[in-house]
């Protein structure tokens, strides 16, 4: 599975206008592209809002593989954007965009986990941890495989956790966790040195989920 992931803030000045465009128009435009299977839009909790913004969001677009998002690539799409799209995207504060592949996933034994769709992210809550590029690759992946994921598997809160690897950018390793209800604990993240992460793991609640027609 491939995911095009975008994290960004928005100021109150443009908030309603931006949401009306993104959730009412832009998602449908992206899902009309060949190979785009699903899209979701999550609102990040206040702890994850950039200092220069009033709100923050995580947008995810899914496909069978990352190849879909490189044919055409984001760089090739950008010059063809219309004026409205360029204006709306300019409202994003400190955006971070990347395209990731799912390397592996871990399901819990909870009923919600047994009912989830494997190649879709649409749980009510998610948590995203992004590792710094300065941490050794093997250190990150070994911690995920030996510590983080086994402990998550025993959690009654977890639906599924996904180890993801970015196709480009400096910070390539990520963990995307899905939960059926509000996340009550930091889980194994608290055991990881803080300087291993780009920022505190982002927690967000689902606003919109759509599948391509």
N, C-alpha and C positions, 0 to 999 in steps of 0.2 A: 504494500500500500504506500502511496505517495501523498504527502500533505504539504500544501502551500500555506504557511503560517505567517500571520502578520499581527504584531503587538504594537499598539500606539495609544496615545492620549488625545483628548479633544477638550478644548476649552468650553465653558458654558456659553460663550458668545455664539459658537457655531454648532453646538451640540444637537439641537433638535433638527436643524436643517441637514446636518450630516447624517443622522440616523435615518431620516426620511428617505434620503437618497440611497444610502448603503443597503438598508434592509428592504426598501420598497422597490429599488431599481437595480442596483449594482449586482447584488447576489444573483438575480435572475439573468443578467447579462453574462455573468461568468459561467453559470450553469448551462447556458446555451452553447458554450464552446465544446468542440468534440472532446470526449474523454473525461470531462468534469462530471463526477458522480454525485457529490453532495457538498453542502456548505453549512457552516454553523457560525453563529456570532455570539460570543460570551462577553458579559460585563465583568471586568476585573474588580475585586474588592478594593476598598479605599487604600489599603496598605500598598497596593501595586500601582497606584496612580503616580505618574511623573510629577515632579515638583512644579513644573510650568503648565500643568493641565488640571482640569477639574474632574475628568472622567477618563477611564481607560478601558480598552477592549482587546479581545483576542479574536481574530477572524481565521477560520480554517476552511480550506477547500480540499476535497479529497478526490483521488483517482486511483486506478489500478496500480500505477507506478509513477515515479517522478518524471518519466519521459514525457508524459502528457503536458507538463508545465514548462517544458523546454522546446515545445514544437507548436507555437512559437514560444520563445523565452520571455521573461519579464522585460528584458532590455529591448526586445523587438516589439513588444506590445506598447511600451510607453510612448513612442513617437506617434502612434496612431490613436491615442486617446483623444476624445472630444473635449471641448472647452469645459463643459460641466464636470466631467470626470477629473480633469486636472485641477479645477478649483476645489473640488471636494477633497481630493487627496492632499492638497496643500494645507488643509485644516488639521492634518494629523501632526501630533506633537511627538518628538523623539521616536519615530517609527523604527521598528526592527522587523525585517521580513526575511524569511528563509524558506527553502524547500527541503523537506526531510523525507527519508525512507524509514519505514518501520523495520528494525532489525529483528526484534523478537517482542513477544508480549507475555504477560503473566496474568492469569485470571484467579480471582479468589473463589472460595467455595460458597459465596453468598448466592441466594436465589436471583438477585439482579444480574450477577455475573453470568449465570447460566443462560439468561435470556437475551444477552447483548448480541448485537450483530458484529461479527469479527472485523469487517473492513469499513466500519463507520464510527465516527466519533459523534455521539449525540446524547451523552449522559447529562444529567441535570447540573452537575458540577465537575470541573476539571482543575487539576493543579499541574503547572508546568515548571520544571527545573531546568535551567540552562547552565552548563558548565563552562568555566573560563577556558580559553584556548591555551593558557599558560600551564594548565595541569596536564601531566603526561596521559596520553591516550589509554595506555594499558591500566593505569591507576584508576581512571574513571570507569572503564568497562568492567574491570575486576570487582570494583566496589558495587556496581550495579548487579552483576551476576551472583556474587557471593554473599552480599549483605542486604542491599536495598530491596531487590525483588523478592527474595525468599521471605523477608519480614512483611512485605506488602501482601504476599499471598495469604498470610494468616489473618489479615485485617478483615473485620466484618463490614467495614465501611466501603472497601474497594470494590469496583466493578472490574476494571482491567487497567493494567499499567503497560505502557509501550516504551521500549527503548528505541530512540530515533537518532539518525545520523544525517546531518545536513549535507547537501550537495555542494554548497559554496558558503563562503564566509569564514571568519576566524573561529567562532564559537560553535563547534560542529556537533557536540554531544548534548542530547536532551532526553528528559524523561517526561512523558505525558501520562498523567494518571486520571482515571475517570471514576466518579462517585455518584451514587444514586441520591444522596442527601448531603446536606451541608457538612463540610469537612471539619471534624472536631479536634483533630490533633495534627501536629507537625510530622508525626510518624518518624521513620528512620532519617529524615532530612536533618534533624537536630544533632545527629551523630557525626555529620560531615563538617569539616572545617569550613567556616564561612567564606574564606578567601578562595575556595574551590569553585564558587558559584558566581555567575555574572551579577546576579541580584537574588534577593530572597525569592523562593518559589512563588510563582503567581497563582492565585486562586481566583476562579471566576465562575459565574452562574450563567446558565444558558438563557439566551433571549430568543434566538431564531435558529431553526434547523429546517433545511429543505433538501430534497433530492431532485436530480434532473428528471425531466419528464420523458 
